[in-house]
């Protein structure tokens, strides 16, 4: 047993014992998704039930790993801050039992670490190597850089043999850790969504705009999967994206993503987290091709812009005639989060030859089954992407480039991508409001 193994054994404990490090008034940060430690998260929920932790704050998001933290019984006894809502947390944050935190991914380390100085970091890590290092793996995001900030804090990790080790700036040393537990749960895998006809129509419009040798940013869902299919004829694509998804793996296996022509960090896929199938997790594990780094670097628009021909593709919930986009709410109720969307919209603008595509279906059905337009005169909710940042807006009916356009030109372009049944209404509203 070397000294790192000995230190490991000394710090190994149970989730319940690790919670003795938590005091009322602590500020706790955990990563997104699979980076949230299940055992520690559930133990925290049990701890909160037992006493007064109303001055304790917990910040995370994209929570599908620790549903016990998102019950009314627990949320009413401590301060839960949600940076990206899921069905697990959405209803309680909408009712203000939990607290929604509007925040960009690139801002998180500075705001949570430097300014608010969250003093407890809990995260999932891969097994320790012979040098005493753990990888924060497929969810580096904002918790890892907060852990590396130089001020007093407690770091508690959950070692999971199923958690992939990744390359990049994302490693913690055993000497930095206060306590650790072992818990070998299987990673939550997100099944690939099958593209529908609308997804395919949107993807075809976007694919026409993407050149060979482009660097792509994709998310997860039907539209990104459809875009991936439409890019199969392209050559020498590369990746700089907050998320690595299965669509990218498919393009790599078909020889489309080579990263040879990448202008910034060639021959590397750069990301801050990885979400998808078990095949994707197996692919990234200890793969030197893939590097995971913190959000304040990956999502920094100035870093993003170092990649020529950066193509950013994201979905929004609503678009208005000025080009304002709702990305994270339905009305004024939290639905998802801004994530890194605005970061990549800006980064694509900084990129030589870069383009940003914001996509939505033209319509939806309301609770009564009536057809409603997702293109509206003015948005009803919190603006995620401002009208001066929007570039390409895409629906199944077309693509509109509005960056730098006047209001009257924007109105014409946006109406042209609306569902035909709503175009006359949108034009009359635009005239009533003197947009054109």
C-alpha positions, 0 to 999 in steps of 0.5 A, a space after each residue: 500500500 503506497 501513501 496515496 492508498 493509505 490516505 484513501 483508506 483513512 478518508 473512506 467512510 459511509 454517506 451517513 458519516 460524511 454528512 457529519 461534515 455538513 453544518 447549517 449555513 453551509 453552501 453546497 455545490 454539486 455537478 449536473 446529471 451523473 456528476 451529482 453523487 447519488 449516495 451523498 445526495 440521498 444522505 443529504 436529503 435524510 440529514 435535512 429531514 432531521 433538523 434545522 438546515 434552513 440556512 443551508 444552500 444547495 446549488 446544482 441542476 439537471 437533476 435526475 440522480 437525486 430525486 429525494 432532494 426534490 421532495 416538498 418535505 426536503 425542499 421546505 427545510 433547506 434552500 435548493 437552488 436549481 440552475 437547470 430544471 428537470 421534471 423531478 424539480 420543475 413543479 417545486 421550483 415553479 411553486 417557489 418551494 425550490 428556488 430557480 437560479 437563472 445563470 449561464 454555465 460560463 458564469 457559474 464558477 465565478 459566481 458560485 466560487 469566487 463571489 459567493 464562496 460555496 464551501 462544500 463540494 460533493 461530486 461523483 468521481 472515477 476510481 483513484 489512479 496510482 498517483 492519487 488522482 480522481 477524474 471528475 469524468 463526464 460532468 466536470 462543469 462548474 463544481 470541479 473549478 469551484 473545488 479548485 478555488 483557493 479558499 477554505 472548503 470541504 470536498 466530499 466525493 463518491 467513487 464509482 467504478 462505472 464512472 468514466 475517467 476522462 482526459 483534460 483539466 478535471 482531476 482531484 488529488 486524494 490530498 485535496 479531499 476531506 471524505 469519500 465513499 464508494 457507490 457503484 451505481 450504473 450511470 443514467 443513460 439518455 436514449 437517443 430520441 428518434 427524429 420526427 418529420 419536423 426535426 428532419 425538415 429543420 435539420 435539412 435547412 441547417 445542414 445546407 448552411 454548414 460547410 466541410 471542416 466546420 466545428 460543431 456544437 450540438 445538444 441532445 434530442 430529436 433535432 440534434 440527432 436529425 442534424 447529425 444524420 444530415 451531416 453524414 456527407 460532410 468532411 473533416 468536422 470537429 467538436 467544441 461543445 458544452 456537451 458530447 452526445 451520441 450524434 457526434 459518436 455516430 458521425 465519428 464512426 462514419 468518418 465524418 468527424 476527424 478533427 484534423 482541420 480544427 483551428 483550436 486544439 486540433 485532434 481533440 474533442 472539447 466539452 464540459 459534460 457528456 450525456 447519452 448512451 452507455 456506448 457513448 460513455 464507453 467511448 469517452 472512457 480514458 480516450 485521449 481524443 476527448 477532453 473534459 474541462 470546466 465551464 468557465 473555459 469551454 463555454 467562454 465565448 472568447 475560447 469558443 471563437 478561437 474555432 473557425 467555422 463554429 456551428 452552434 445549434 440549439 433549441 428554444 421554446 418561443 420566438 417573437 417578431 423582433 428575434 427575442 427567444 424564450 429558452 428556459 421558461 413557459 410563460 414565467 414558470 421555470 422549464 429548463 435553464 439557459 445552460 450554455 446556449 447564450 455562451 455559444 450564440 456569442 462564441 459563434 459570432 466571435 468565430 471566423 465563419 461561425 454561425 448560430 442556429 436557434 430552432 423551434 417547431 412553428 406550432 404546438 397544441 395547447 391543453 384543449 388541443 388547439 393549434 397555437 403558434 410558437 412564433 408570437 408578436 412579443 414573447 411571454 416570459 424571460 428572454 434567453 437570447 436577446 434580439 441583437 444576439 439572434 442570428 439564424 432562426 429555424 422552423 420546419 417552414 424555413 430559415 431566417 437570418 436576422 442579425 443586424 436587420 431592422 425591425 421591419 426586415 426582421 418582421 418579414 423574415 420571422 413571419 416567413 418561417 411561421 406556420 402559414 395559418 398564423 402569418 396574417 395574424 402576425 403581420 396585423 399585430 406587427 402593423 398594430 404595434 408599428 413594427 413595420 
